[in-house]
Amino acid sequence: MKIFKFGGASVKNADGVRNLLKVLKTVDYNNTVIIVSAMGKTTNSFEKVVDSYLKKNEYLSDYLFEIENFHQIIVSNLFDSESSRISSLIKNIFKELKIFLSTNKSQEYSFVYDQIVCYGEILSTTIIHNFLISSQINNFWLDARKYIKTDSYYRDSNLNWDLTIQKIKSEIKSGNTYITQGFIASDHNNFTTTLGREGSDYSASIFAYALNASEVTIWKDVAGVLNADPRYFSETTLLEHISYREAIELAFYGASVIHPKTLQPLQRREIPLYVKSFLNPMKNGTTIKKGSPLFPSIPCFILKQNQILLRLSSLDFSFIIEDNISDVFKLLHLYQMRVGLIQNSAISFSVCINNKYGRLNELVSHLKNRFKVEVDNNVSLYTIRHFDQKAIEKIKNNGKNILLEQRAQNTIQFITD
């Protein structure tokens, strides 16, 4: 089987859904699992619902209305005779969400977050499933939460591989076309969990591994994997071929085109990954597979903004050694911090983190019991793979102050203010 993944940008409106149909007809959709994200910026909109619900402010109903209206407009633009039926399906989904909002007792943010934002993917796949049927493409709609099983580490859950593989293989039959959701899963209590922001790529990898798929294609609004993000770098080049190892390195350091967890399952089964443009589906894009060297062989730039630089030093001038560092990493895990860079000396320890879940104050308060803590907010972390002097100067000459620099054989990193 083949696995296709379409992100939110590809289905941000009715024209996007029509283009998805065009892509499927162009490249062949038979014997395929199609994984779809929430439409456009719907996840961001549901995050407002989460905040409003937990803060009990008066905007909750307005936010819900805006999201439902956004999807109803897409329905009215896509369907003619069936518009009323599909509109009712959308209304029923929001009724289900409102039942959760009225009966839920938990105020734990991450749990509530997962129970609410999952509806973005449920809405998008419901609309697309029915649109494809109305366009004479027969397909089966699957609720990914029944098949992808995880622990209860909400917002960034860990997979139960054995159970997930068992459930996927029991349901999906060769020769059919399926529509399902990226990003979402469920725990042993059947509460919704999520795989981390942009986790739909990972969902594609999970289905591919379970089914031993022949290939995975991630459809993007860019030509493929570029050597730099065009939003931040004026000159970019398409990377035509990348090895699994190199792609994993790029993803680990924060390359935005590929989710960090996506690649390892594909590598284990040697399933090639293609990153292509949904605007030009017949172009080659980028191929990621075994033994495929980086081509062209050029420096690759990765920028992570809005990071936090923590500088720790001992209160009693003692050395920061293994037991101290172990305690620090336990706290980073406890407060759900993603680490981008670490550097230590005998009496100091610096770490660049992503305050993804807004728990920085809790972490700092805890650390201050044992360390002197300095915090630099809103720093930028630059990573250059396969750097040369010209690439280094490109970062050093951008007018920013270098707060920290770290160099390895193939990688150099800078933290700037």
N, C-alpha and C positions, 0 to 999 in steps of 0.2 A: 504494500500500500504506500501511498504518498501522503505526506502531511503538509498542508498549507496553513500558514498563519497570517491573518490580516489584522493590523493594528488599528487603533482608534482613528488615526488620520486618514486611513483608507475608506472608512465608513462614517465620516463626520456629518454627512447629509444624504439626501436622496440620490443625488448624482453620484456620490461615492459608492452607494449600494449598487446602482446601475453599472458602475465601472467594475465592481467586483464580479458581477454577472458576466461582463464582457471579458474579463481576465479568465474566468473559468472556461468560457466557451473557446477562448483562444488557445489555452494550454492543455485542455482536457481535464475534466473533473471526476472521471470515473475512478472507483477504487481509491477514494481520497477521504481523509478526515480533515475538515476545514475548521480551524480554530479562530475565533473572533474575539477581539477586545470590545470594551465599551465604546460607544460612539463618540468621536470627538473628545471633548473635555468633560465627559459625563462623570468620570471618577472624581475629578476636582469638584464638580457640583455636588456629588454625594458627600464629599468631605465636609462641605458647608452644612449639609443636613446633619451629619454626625455632631459637629461642633454645636449647632443650634439646639439639637435634641438634648445633649448633655448639659448645656448651659441654661436650658429651659427658657430660651428667649422667644420673642414673638415672631421671628422670621421663618420658623420651621415650615409652616404651611405654604408660605410664599416660595421657598426653595423647592418644595415638593411639586408645587404647581408648575414652576418653571421647567423642571426636568420632565414632568409628564407632558407638558405642552410641546416641548422640543421634540419628543418622540412621536407625539400625535401628528405634528406637522409633517414629519418624515413619512409616517403612514399614509396620510392624505395625499402626499405627492407620489407615492409608489403604487398605491392600489386604487382600483376603480370599483368594480362590483363588490369586492371583498373588503373594502375599506372599513365598513361598519363592524364586521366580524373581528378584524385585526385590532381595531380600536378598542373593542371590548376586552380582548386579550391583554392589552396594555393596561386598561383600567383594573383588571383583576390582579395583575402583578403589583400595582400600587396598593390595592386593597390588602394584599398579603403583607406588604411592607408596613402598612399602617397598623396592622394587627400586631406585628412585632413591636412597633413603637409604643403601642398602648399597653402591652402586657409584659414587656421586658422589665426585669428587676435589677439587672446589673448596671453599674455605673463605671465599669472598667473599660477604659477608652479603646484598647486594642480589640477586645471582644466585640464591643458595639460597632466599631469600625468595620470589622469583617462581615457582620450580619447585615449591614446596610449597603456598603459599596458594591457587594456582589450583584446587586440588582442591575447595575450598569450592563454587565455581561449577559444577564438573563434577558434584559430588554433587547439588546442588539441582536442576539442570536434568534430570539423569537421572531423579530421582524424579518431578518434575512432568511431564515428557514422558510417562512411563508412566502416571501417574495420569490425565492428560487422555485418553489412549487408552482406558484402562479406563472412562472416563466418556463414551465415544463422541464424543470430539473428536479427529479425526484430525490429526496434526501430524508434522512432520519435525524431528528433533534435529540440530543443527549444532554442531560444535566451532569456536567463534569463533577459535581460534588458527590455523585453516587459512585464515581469510579476512581478519582484521585483522592487517596486517603492519607492523612497527615497526623502529626501530633497536635497538641493544643497551644502551640507557640504562635499566638494570633499575630497577624500582619506579616509574618515571615516564617511560615511553618515549615517543618521538616517532613520529608516524604516517608511514608511506609511503603517501601518499594515492593515488597512481596505481595502485600494485599492489593496494591494498586495494579500491578501487572495481572494478577489473577482476575480482578474485576473487569479490566479493559479487555482482556482476551476472551472473557466469557460473553461479552456483549457485541463486539465489533466483528463483523463477518466480511471476508474478502469479496470484492466486487461491488459493494455498496458505497454510497456517498453519505457522509455524516457531517452534521453541524454541531459544534459544541463550544464551550466557553474557555478562554484562557484565564489565567490568574487565580481562579477560584477552586477550592477543594473542600473537604470536610474532615472533622476529627472522629474519634470513636463514638462520640455522643451525637454525631451527625450535625453538630454546629458547624456553620460555615467557617472556613479558614481561607487565608490568601497566601500567595507564594512570594509576596514582595512586589513593590511597584515595578511595572514592566514585566511581570512574571508570566505573561502570555507566551513569550518565547520559550520559557522553561516548560510550560504546559505542552507545547509542540514537541519538545525534546522527550518529555515523559511518554506521550502517546507513541512517538517514533520508537523509543526503546522497547516499550511493552509489545509492540506489534512487529518489531524488527523491520521497520519500514525501509523502502528502497531509497528514499530521499526526503528531506525537509526543505521547504521554501518559505522564507520569511519575506512577505511583500511590504515594501517600504515606500515612502515618498521621496527617497533618494536613489541614486543609480546603483548603489550597493554599499559596501563598506569603504569609507573614505579614510585617508590617512590623517584627517583632522575634521573636527566638527565645523561645517561651513558657517554656523552661527557666530563662531568666535575667531575663525581663521580665514583670511581672505583668499588664500591659495590652497586648494585641496586637490588630491589626486585619487582616482578610483584604484583600490587594491583588487586586482583581478583574481589572484590566487593567494590563499593563506593556509598554512598548516593548522591542524587542530591546536598544537602546542602554542603557536604564535597567537592564534585567536583567543585561547584561554588566557594568555598573558594580557592581551589588550582588554579583554572583558574584565579581568581581575583589577586592572588599574582604572577601570571606569569608562571604557569606550561605550558610548551610548547606543550604538546600533545593535549590540548583542547583550543579552542578559547573562550575567556571570555564571549562572548555574546551567545554562543551556547546553554547553559544549561537551562536558565530560561524558554524559550518557551517550551522545552521538559518537564520540571517539571510541568508547568501549565496544560499540557494535560496528564501527567504521561506516556510519551512515553519513553520506555527504550532505552538507548544508549549503543552500543557495540563498543569497540575499539579493533580491531583485526589486525593480521599480514597478509598482502597480500602474504607473503611467506609461511605461514602455515594456510590457511583459515579454516581448520577444528578444530583448537585449540580454546579454549574458550575465551582467551583474557581477557578483563576487562568488567564487566557489571556495568553500572551506572543506578540506578533506585530508586524509592521511597522505603524508609525504609530499604535500604541495607547498613548495617554498614560497616565502613572501615575494610577490611580484606585482608591481615593480619594487625593488629593494630600496626603500627610501625611509627617512625618519617618519615616525608616526606620533602625532601630538594628541594628548588627552588632557582635558581641563575639567576639574571638579571645583565648582564655585561654592560659596557659602559654607565652607568648612570651618572647623574649630581646631586651633592649635593649643594643646595643653602642655605646659612645661612643669614638670614635677621635680622637686628637690627635697632631700631629707631634712627634717626639722632639727636633727641632732648632728648633722654633717657626717652621718654614717654612710656607708656605701649602699647604693641601690643594686642589689644582687637578685639572685633567682627567686627567693621567697617574696621579695617586694614586688618584682615584676609579675609573678604569678598572681598575686593579690590584685594588682592593677587590672590584669586581663579578666579576672573573674568579675570585677566591677563593670568593665566595659561590656561584658556579655550580659550581666544582670540588667544594665540600663540600656541595652539594645543599641550600642554604638558600633558603627562600621568604621574600621580602621583603614586609613589610606597610606600611612607612613609611620614608622617608629624609628627613633634614634636614641641611644642611651650612652652615657659615660659613667664614670665611677660614682658620681654623686648627683646625676640628673637623668631625667627620662622625659623625652618629648614624644608626643603622639598626635597625629592629625586625624580627626574623627569627623564623621557626618552625624550631626544631631538630628537624625531622621525622625525620631519619635518624640522630640521636644523634652528630653529628660536630662538635659545638661545640668541644670541647677541641682537636681538630686545627686548626680554623679559627683559634681564638684564639692558639695557639702560632705559627702561620704569621704572623698579623698583628703579633704582638709583635716580629717582626724589624724592622718599619718604623715602628710606631706605639705610642704609649701607649694601652693598651686598658682600658676600664672595662666591667664586665659586670653588668647587672641581670637576675637570673633571675626567672622566673615572674611577669612583668608581664602586664597585660591591655591589649589594644588595642581601643578603642571607636571605631567609625566611625558618623557620622550623616549620611545623605544627606538633602538638603532640610531642613536643620536650621532651627529657630527658637530663640528665647531660652529658651522653656520646655523644649525638648529638651536644650539645653546644660545648663541647671540640673539636669535630671534626672541627668546624669552627674556634674556637679561636686558635687552634694550627696549622693553615695552614700557618703561617708566615706573615700574613697580619696585618696591624694596624687597630684596631677597631676605626672608626671615630664617630660612633653613634650606640646605642643599644636601642631597645624598646621591651618590653615584655608585653604580654597579657595572658589570661588564657590558651589558646591552641596554641598560636603562639608567636614566638620570631623572631625578625629581627635584622640583623647587616648590617651596611654599612662599607665596608673596602676600603682601598686605593689600 
